[in-house]
């Protein structure tokens, strides 16, 4: 609701509206941030303090806008980032340190008591525990270092930004499911019913407020959303987390931040018909993952505690080694997956390309796809001759990876062609032609692999000696030809008579 109202007030044409409403909006946002950060300190004269803060900060921001020509939203985002960091620290640091600190205090109290462990009670945990400063500092340093260096933490941020970005369609991270389709369909139906109740004039005026500003389109494409939405995300998320922590409510900071971002992007009409089912599916996956993680963590903790209790001292040692192995393995698998995703994301980046640049990029993508198709065809033919299902499964996996890449290529082509200038349509035709030919090659290769898979899995007779020799020869010639074509395209050379002659020989084989 806050985001929807803010967008109606400011629209997407921020240069005009910021001069009118920027100072008062920033004053309210800063006052709210300060209040919720100091919610335990401010107890008396709350409303007076809030009103004075709004007036004071509005005047200060307005003076800075006149004097230094600053963008007030940048100040709000900066303070909001600080506030969100404080809210995260106040909540996550407690979760990070709480259990281990309680264990340390309990152990120290037992040592000091001098009684057997079986006779020692845990009444000390009813008292308020004071955390030593060095523990807080060490825990905070570990959290900062982890966030700074850990690629998995950046992955969470990338997911949130991807689900809330302003662009529609394109490379969506999540696949739609029956729940997301049902929610989007029902949401559209409810929206149509409300449209009937709203006067046409009001609806038209509201639509105008949500029109994009084409003047700064080049700058807008570099960011997933503008400063208005960034301000709302920072302020609302930090307020909710700070308030929930002060009330001792159990909450997930990441979950709250994600849902605030999703709510603001929905209110900002970032979820159009081209992207709604994908974004909703992403939110559902995140929520389901969060809930399942809690259940699995609870059950796994109980199971591991039972195993350690029954197998002491061997069990804890084995579980520690196993945990270390799984952590290393998880890091290696994630690193490999990140490299693949990085390479896929570089494929057909959405930007205005000239014809020479488009040709160069198409050559690179075509050569890479040809090499993959060559490997799959050769492996499939060898599997047919050797009746090897393992080779077929590996080639099937390569085809699945190529299928995912092809789908991304398809969505990016549509997005790029929409943005291509009218005088540069030849670039769009080139991309579509290359994709069409690569799609034909992929479908033919998939058909070959599927037919051979059916033949081998059903234990049909292998090819007779004469046909086996022909198949081996075809495999060798086809592999050499595809490899030569890929190298020829990659090198950027022109048409080759030798390759055309080799092509005719293969067609007449």
C-alpha positions in Angstrom: 0.0 0.0 0.0 2.8 2.4 0.9 4.5 1.7 -2.4 1.4 2.2 -4.4 0.6 5.5 -2.8 4.2 6.7 -3.3 4.1 5.8 -7.0 0.8 7.6 -7.5 2.3 10.7 -5.9 5.7 10.6 -7.6 5.0 8.6 -10.8 7.9 7.4 -12.8 8.8 11.0 -13.8 10.9 11.7 -10.7 12.6 14.9 -12.0 9.4 16.8 -11.8 7.8 15.3 -8.7 10.8 15.2 -6.5 11.0 19.0 -6.5 7.5 19.1 -5.1 7.2 16.2 -2.7 10.8 15.0 -2.2 11.6 16.9 1.0 8.4 15.9 2.9 8.7 12.3 1.8 12.3 12.2 2.9 11.4 13.9 6.2 8.7 11.3 7.0 11.0 8.4 6.0 13.9 9.6 8.1 11.7 10.3 11.1 10.2 6.8 10.8 13.7 5.2 10.5 15.0 7.1 13.6 11.9 6.3 15.6 12.0 2.5 15.0 15.7 2.3 15.6 15.3 4.1 19.0 11.9 2.5 19.8 13.1 1.4 23.2 14.6 4.8 24.0 11.8 7.0 23.0 8.9 6.4 25.4 7.7 9.8 26.5 6.3 12.5 24.2 6.4 10.1 21.2 4.1 12.0 18.9 5.8 15.4 19.7 9.2 13.9 18.8 7.8 12.4 15.6 6.2 15.6 14.4 9.3 17.7 15.2 11.5 15.1 13.4 9.3 15.2 10.3 9.4 19.0 10.2 13.1 19.3 11.0 14.2 16.7 8.4 11.9 18.0 5.7 13.4 21.5 6.1 16.9 20.2 6.2 16.4 18.1 3.0 14.7 21.0 1.2 17.6 23.3 2.0 20.1 20.7 0.7 18.0 20.3 -2.5 18.1 24.0 -3.1 21.8 24.4 -2.1 23.5 21.3 -3.4 20.9 20.1 -5.9 21.0 16.7 -4.2 18.5 13.9 -4.9 16.7 13.4 -1.5 15.9 9.8 -2.3 19.6 8.9 -2.2 19.8 10.2 1.4 16.7 8.0 2.3 18.3 5.0 0.6 21.6 5.5 2.4 19.9 5.9 5.8 17.5 3.1 5.0 20.5 0.8 4.2 22.1 1.7 7.6 18.7 1.2 9.3 18.2 -2.2 7.6 21.8 -3.2 8.6 21.1 -2.3 12.2 17.8 -4.2 12.1 19.5 -7.3 10.6 22.3 -7.1 13.2 19.8 -6.7 16.1 17.9 -9.8 14.9 20.4 -12.1 13.2 23.2 -11.5 15.8 20.9 -12.7 18.5 20.1 -15.8 16.5 23.8 -16.3 15.7 25.1 -15.8 19.2 22.1 -16.8 21.4 22.3 -20.6 21.5 26.1 -20.8 21.7 26.2 -18.0 24.4 23.6 -19.9 26.5 25.7 -23.1 26.2 28.8 -21.2 27.3 27.1 -19.6 30.3 25.6 -22.9 31.3 28.9 -24.7 31.1 30.7 -21.9 33.1 27.9 -22.0 35.8 28.2 -25.8 36.1 32.0 -25.6 36.4 31.7 -23.0 39.1 29.0 -25.0 41.0 31.2 -28.1 41.6 28.2 -30.4 41.5 27.8 -33.4 39.2 26.3 -32.7 35.8 23.3 -34.9 36.6 22.4 -32.8 39.7 22.9 -29.4 38.1 19.8 -27.5 37.1 19.5 -24.9 34.3 17.8 -22.1 36.4 20.6 -19.7 35.4 19.0 -19.5 31.9 15.9 -17.8 33.5 18.1 -14.8 34.3 19.1 -12.1 31.8 22.4 -13.0 30.2 25.0 -10.3 29.6 27.0 -10.9 26.4 30.7 -10.0 26.7 31.7 -7.3 24.2 34.5 -9.4 22.7 32.0 -12.1 21.7 29.7 -9.5 20.1 32.6 -8.0 18.2 33.8 -11.4 17.0 30.4 -12.5 16.0 29.8 -9.3 14.1 33.1 -9.6 12.3 32.4 -13.1 11.3 29.0 -12.1 9.9 30.5 -9.1 8.0 33.2 -11.3 6.5 30.8 -14.0 5.5 28.4 -11.6 3.8 31.3 -9.9 2.0 33.0 -13.1 0.7 30.3 -15.7 0.5 28.8 -16.0 -2.9 25.7 -17.8 -1.5 24.7 -14.7 0.4 24.9 -12.7 -2.8 22.7 -15.3 -4.5 19.9 -14.5 -2.1 20.2 -10.8 -3.0 20.2 -11.7 -6.7 17.1 -13.7 -6.3 15.3 -10.9 -4.5 16.3 -8.3 -7.2 15.4 -10.7 -10.0 11.9 -11.3 -8.7 11.3 -7.6 -8.1 12.9 -6.0 -11.2 10.8 -3.7 -13.4 11.4 -5.5 -16.7 8.9 -8.0 -17.8 9.6 -11.4 -19.4 13.2 -12.2 -20.3 15.3 -14.6 -18.4 13.1 -15.6 -15.4 14.7 -17.7 -12.7 11.6 -19.8 -11.7 9.3 -22.0 -13.7 5.5 -21.5 -13.3 3.5 -24.1 -11.4 -0.2 -24.8 -10.9 -0.4 -22.7 -7.8 1.2 -19.6 -9.4 -1.1 -20.0 -12.5 -4.2 -20.2 -10.3 -3.2 -17.2 -8.2 -2.4 -15.1 -11.2 -5.6 -16.1 -12.9 -7.8 -15.4 -9.9 -5.9 -12.1 -9.3 -6.7 -11.0 -12.9 -10.3 -11.9 -12.4 -10.6 -9.9 -9.2 -8.8 -7.0 -11.0 -11.3 -7.0 -13.8 -14.2 -6.9 -11.3 -12.6 -3.9 -9.5 -12.1 -2.2 -12.9 -15.9 -2.3 -13.4 -16.4 -0.4 -10.1 -13.8 2.3 -10.7 -15.0 5.3 -12.8 -13.3 5.4 -16.2 -11.9 8.9 -15.6 -10.3 7.8 -12.3 -8.8 4.7 -14.0 -7.4 6.7 -16.8 -5.8 9.2 -14.4 -4.2 6.4 -12.4 -2.9 4.7 -15.5 -1.1 8.0 -16.5 0.6 8.0 -13.1 2.2 4.6 -13.8 3.5 5.5 -17.3 7.3 5.0 -17.7 9.5 7.9 -18.4 11.3 7.2 -21.7 13.8 10.1 -21.3 16.0 8.2 -18.9 15.4 4.7 -20.3 19.1 4.0 -20.9 19.8 4.7 -17.2 16.7 2.8 -16.0 17.8 -0.4 -17.8 20.9 -0.5 -15.7 19.0 -0.8 -12.5 16.2 -3.2 -11.6 14.1 -0.5 -10.0 14.2 3.2 -9.3 15.0 5.1 -6.1 11.4 5.4 -5.0 11.0 1.7 -4.8 14.4 1.3 -3.2 13.5 3.9 -0.5 10.2 2.1 0.3 11.9 -1.3 0.4 14.6 -0.1 2.8 12.3 1.9 5.1 9.5 -0.6 5.4 11.7 -3.7 5.8 13.9 -2.0 8.5 10.8 -0.8 10.4 9.1 -4.3 10.4 12.3 -6.0 11.5 13.1 -3.5 14.2 9.6 -3.5 15.5 9.4 -7.3 15.5 12.7 -7.6 17.3 11.7 -5.1 19.9 8.5 -7.1 20.5 10.5 -10.3 20.7 8.6 -11.8 17.8 10.2 -14.8 15.9 10.9 -13.6 12.3 13.3 -14.2 9.4 15.0 -11.0 8.3 15.6 -12.4 4.8 12.0 -13.5 4.5 10.6 -10.1 5.7 12.9 -8.2 3.3 12.0 -10.5 0.4 8.2 -10.1 1.0 8.5 -6.3 1.3 10.4 -6.2 -2.0 7.8 -8.5 -3.7 4.9 -6.4 -2.3 6.4 -3.1 -3.5 7.2 -4.6 -7.0 3.6 -5.8 -7.3 2.2 -2.4 -6.2 4.6 -0.8 -8.7 3.1 -2.9 -11.6 6.4 -4.6 -12.2 4.6 -7.9 -12.5 2.9 -7.7 -15.9 1.2 -10.5 -17.7 4.5 -11.5 -19.3 6.2 -12.2 -15.9 3.5 -12.6 -13.2 3.3 -16.4 -13.2 7.2 -16.7 -13.0 7.5 -14.1 -10.2 4.6 -15.6 -8.1 6.2 -19.1 -8.6 9.5 -17.7 -7.3 7.8 -16.2 -4.2 6.0 -19.5 -3.6 9.3 -21.5 -3.9 11.0 -19.1 -1.5 8.2 -19.4 1.1 8.0 -23.2 0.7 11.8 -23.5 1.0 11.8 -21.4 4.2 9.0 -23.5 5.8 10.5 -26.8 4.7 14.0 -25.7 6.0 12.5 -25.1 9.4 10.9 -28.5 9.6 13.9 -30.3 8.2 16.2 -28.5 10.6 14.0 -29.5 13.6 13.9 -33.1 12.6 17.6 -33.3 11.6 18.6 -31.7 14.9 16.7 -34.2 16.9 18.0 -37.1 14.9 21.7 -36.0 15.1 21.3 -35.4 18.9 19.9 -38.9 19.3 22.8 -40.4 17.2 25.5 -38.5 19.2 23.9 -39.5 22.5 23.8 -43.2 21.6 27.2 -43.5 19.8 29.4 -41.3 22.0 32.4 -40.8 21.5 32.6 -42.2 18.0 29.4 -40.8 16.6 30.1 -37.1 17.2 33.5 -37.5 15.5 32.0 -39.3 12.5 29.3 -36.7 12.2 31.8 -33.9 12.4 33.9 -35.3 9.5 30.7 -35.9 7.5 29.5 -32.3 8.1 32.9 -31.0 6.9 32.7 -33.2 3.8 29.2 -32.0 3.0 30.1 -28.4 3.5 33.1 -28.7 1.1 31.0 -30.6 -1.4 28.2 -28.0 -1.3 30.8 -25.2 -1.9 32.3 -27.1 -4.9 28.9 -27.9 -6.4 27.7 -24.3 -5.9 30.9 -22.9 -7.4 30.5 -25.0 -10.6 26.8 -24.1 -10.9 27.6 -20.4 -10.5 30.2 -20.6 -13.3 27.6 -22.2 -15.6 25.0 -19.6 -14.8 27.5 -16.8 -15.3 28.3 -18.2 -18.7 24.6 -18.5 -19.6 23.9 -15.0 -18.4 26.5 -13.6 -20.7 24.7 -15.2 -23.6 23.0 -12.6 -25.7 23.1 -9.7 -23.2 20.3 -7.3 -23.8 21.8 -4.2 -25.3 21.8 -2.2 -28.5 24.3 -4.0 -30.8 25.5 -3.0 -34.2 25.5 -5.5 -37.1 29.2 -6.4 -36.8 28.8 -7.0 -33.0 25.7 -9.1 -33.6 27.5 -11.2 -36.1 30.5 -11.7 -33.8 28.3 -12.7 -30.9 26.2 -15.0 -33.1 29.4 -16.7 -34.3 30.5 -17.4 -30.7 27.2 -18.8 -29.6 26.8 -20.9 -32.8 30.2 -22.5 -32.5 29.6 -23.3 -28.8 26.2 -24.9 -29.6 27.6 -26.9 -32.6 30.3 -28.4 -30.4 27.7 -29.6 -27.9 25.5 -31.1 -30.6 28.5 -32.8 -32.1 29.4 -34.5 -28.8 25.8 -35.6 -28.2 25.4 -37.1 -31.7 28.7 -38.9 -31.4 27.9 -40.3 -28.0 24.5 -41.4 -29.1 25.9 -43.3 -32.1 28.6 -44.9 -30.0 25.9 -45.9 -27.4 23.9 -47.6 -30.2 26.9 -49.6 -31.4 28.0 -50.6 -27.9 24.5 -50.8 -26.3 25.7 -48.5 -23.5 22.9 -46.9 -21.6 25.3 -44.9 -19.4 26.6 -43.0 -22.4 23.1 -42.3 -23.5 22.1 -40.9 -20.1 25.2 -38.6 -20.1 24.3 -37.3 -23.6 20.7 -36.9 -22.5 22.0 -34.6 -19.6 24.0 -32.6 -22.1 20.8 -32.1 -24.2 18.9 -31.0 -21.1 21.6 -28.3 -20.4 21.4 -27.2 -24.1 17.6 -27.1 -23.8 17.8 -24.7 -20.8 20.3 -22.6 -22.7 18.0 -22.6 -25.8 15.0 -21.5 -23.7 17.1 -18.6 -22.2 18.2 -17.7 -25.7 14.6 -17.7 -26.9 13.4 -15.4 -24.1 16.3 -13.0 -24.5 15.8 -12.8 -28.3 12.2 -11.7 -27.8 13.3 -9.1 -25.2 16.1 -7.8 -27.4 14.0 -7.6 -30.6 11.4 -5.5 -28.7 14.1 -3.0 -27.8 15.9 -2.8 -31.1 15.6 0.5 -32.9 13.5 0.6 -36.1 16.6 1.4 -38.2 18.5 -1.6 -36.9 16.0 -4.4 -37.7 18.6 -6.4 -39.6 20.2 -7.2 -36.2 16.9 -8.7 -35.0 16.5 -10.7 -38.2 20.0 -12.1 -37.8 19.4 -13.2 -34.2 16.1 -14.8 -35.1 17.6 -16.7 -38.1 20.5 -18.0 -36.1 18.2 -19.1 -33.3 15.8 -20.8 -35.8 18.7 -22.8 -37.3 20.1 -23.8 -33.9 16.6 -24.8 -32.8 16.3 -27.1 -35.8 19.7 -28.7 -35.0 18.7 -29.2 -31.4 15.4 -30.8 -32.2 17.0 -33.1 -34.7 19.7 -34.1 -32.2 17.1 -34.7 -29.5 15.1 -36.9 -31.9 18.2 -39.0 -32.7 19.0 -39.4 -29.0 15.4 -40.3 -28.0 15.2 -43.0 -30.8 18.5 -44.5 -29.9 17.5 -44.4 -26.2 14.3 -46.3 -26.9 16.2 -48.9 -29.1 18.9 -49.6 -26.4 16.6 -49.5 -23.4 14.2 -52.0 -25.0 17.2 -54.3 -25.7 16.5 -54.4 -29.5 19.2 -56.0 -31.7 22.3 -53.9 -32.3 23.0 -52.9 -36.0 24.5 -55.7 -38.1 28.2 -55.7 -39.0 27.7 -53.9 -42.3 25.5 -51.2 -40.8 27.7 -50.9 -37.7 30.7 -50.1 -39.9 28.6 -47.6 -41.8 27.5 -46.0 -38.6 31.0 -45.8 -37.2 32.2 -44.2 -40.5 29.2 -41.7 -40.4 30.0 -40.9 -36.7 33.6 -40.1 -37.6 32.9 -38.1 -40.7 30.0 -36.2 -39.0 32.1 -35.4 -36.0 35.0 -34.1 -38.1 32.7 -32.1 -40.2 30.9 -30.5 -37.2 34.2 -29.8 -35.5 35.6 -28.1 -38.7 32.5 -26.0 -39.1 32.6 -24.9 -35.4 36.3 -24.0 -35.8 35.7 -22.2 -39.1 32.8 -20.1 -37.6 34.9 -19.4 -34.5 37.9 -18.1 -36.5 35.7 -15.7 -38.5 36.8 -16.9 -41.9 34.5 -16.7 -45.0 33.0 -19.5 -46.9 35.3 -22.5 -47.6 35.1 -24.6 -50.8 36.6 -27.6 -48.9 33.8 -27.5 -46.3 31.1 -27.3 -49.0 32.6 -30.3 -50.7 32.7 -32.2 -47.4 29.1 -31.3 -46.9 28.1 -32.7 -50.3 30.0 -35.9 -49.5 28.1 -36.3 -46.3 24.7 -35.7 -48.0 25.5 -38.3 -50.6 26.9 -40.8 -48.0 
